[in-house]
Amino acid sequence: MPLLIQNRRIERPGSTVDLFARYPHLQENARVFRSKPVVDVDPKCLLYIQQREFAATTPADNSVAVLGSDDATTCHLVLVRHTGSGAACLAHCDGSSTWSEVPLIVKAVTSLSKDPAKEGRLELHLVGGFDDESKTSHKLSLNLLCSFSFFPLAEMNDVLVDGAHRPGVHGIGINIKTGEVFPASFPHKGPAEELRSARTFTGGQMADIYDSNKGVVKIGPCKWSPNLDISFWLSQDDDTILKYLSTSPTAEPPHFVQHIKSTIQFLLEHPSSDSVFPGGQPQHYRRTEQGDWENVNQT
């Protein structure tokens, strides 16, 4: 993919510092975006994307009006949208396998944008990262830069709070019908929040979780084995969990520790993945008329 800024193709910059020096308007655009109010998204229209997940859909989808994800500190939220079809894909990337993930994200959008009557271009939005001490955000930004041949936003999402660096925006949503992108938070992160977190916690790779043609969320199957040692973390204090289980201990949202403990508790209650995926079959969820996600049997 060629790098276009203000409709002009440029060579891929060697660093984010170089890019922002040449195109200072990018920082102003980021400042304006950070200043927008955070929207609490109604779960009845939402498909929430967890870490190492992506999902794509189109404006014709009657089950999902908003794709959203949050809790991004060093992680990056990657949004690709086709201007002609309106198809969009949102991914929550943590740097585990960036080079193999980016082609999946692009393909998810282009496969939904094959109507020749709806010509357009691909737009990329990257949100997340900040000026963390280990420079994890910068490394992921540059890897995404190389993978997309597009620009990263780590420095532009950095704010100082009481002298400490923090990400200015933790989460975003996209209104699939209008294409509007906005800062967002998500009190509800279903369906199957703990199961999906367990998949990532046990080493699951980036996964496409949604079939927009059927309006069905598909989780797994994935594999994990009994590991009673993880119960150790349930007795640890917040600072210890943040220190050893977070890439950005000083910048995590308030619910991070509880989220980790809930995930571990789920794994202890389901020590083998076989009990969650009987017969090696995935779990499927479809939205009900009331707007909730319901587990359904697939034939």
Salt bridges, closest charged atoms under 4 A:
ASP18 OD2 - ARG22 NH2 2.96
GLU28 OE2 - ARG31 NH2 2.60
GLU53 OE1 - ARG196 NH2 2.66
ASP70 OD1 - LYS189 NZ 2.85
ASP71 OD2 - LYS189 NZ 3.76
ASP71 OD2 - HIS255 NE2 2.91
ASP94 OD2 - ARG52 NE 2.69
GLU123 OE2 - ARG121 NH2 3.23
ASP131 OD1 - LYS135 NZ 2.51
ASP131 OD1 - HIS138 NE2 3.36
ASP131 OD2 - HIS165 NE2 3.89
GLU155 OE2 - HIS138 ND1 3.60
ASP158 OD2 - HIS165 ND1 2.74
GLU193 OE2 - HIS259 ND1 3.85
ASP274 OD1 - LYS223 NZ 2.99
ASP292 OD1 - LYS44 NZ 3.43
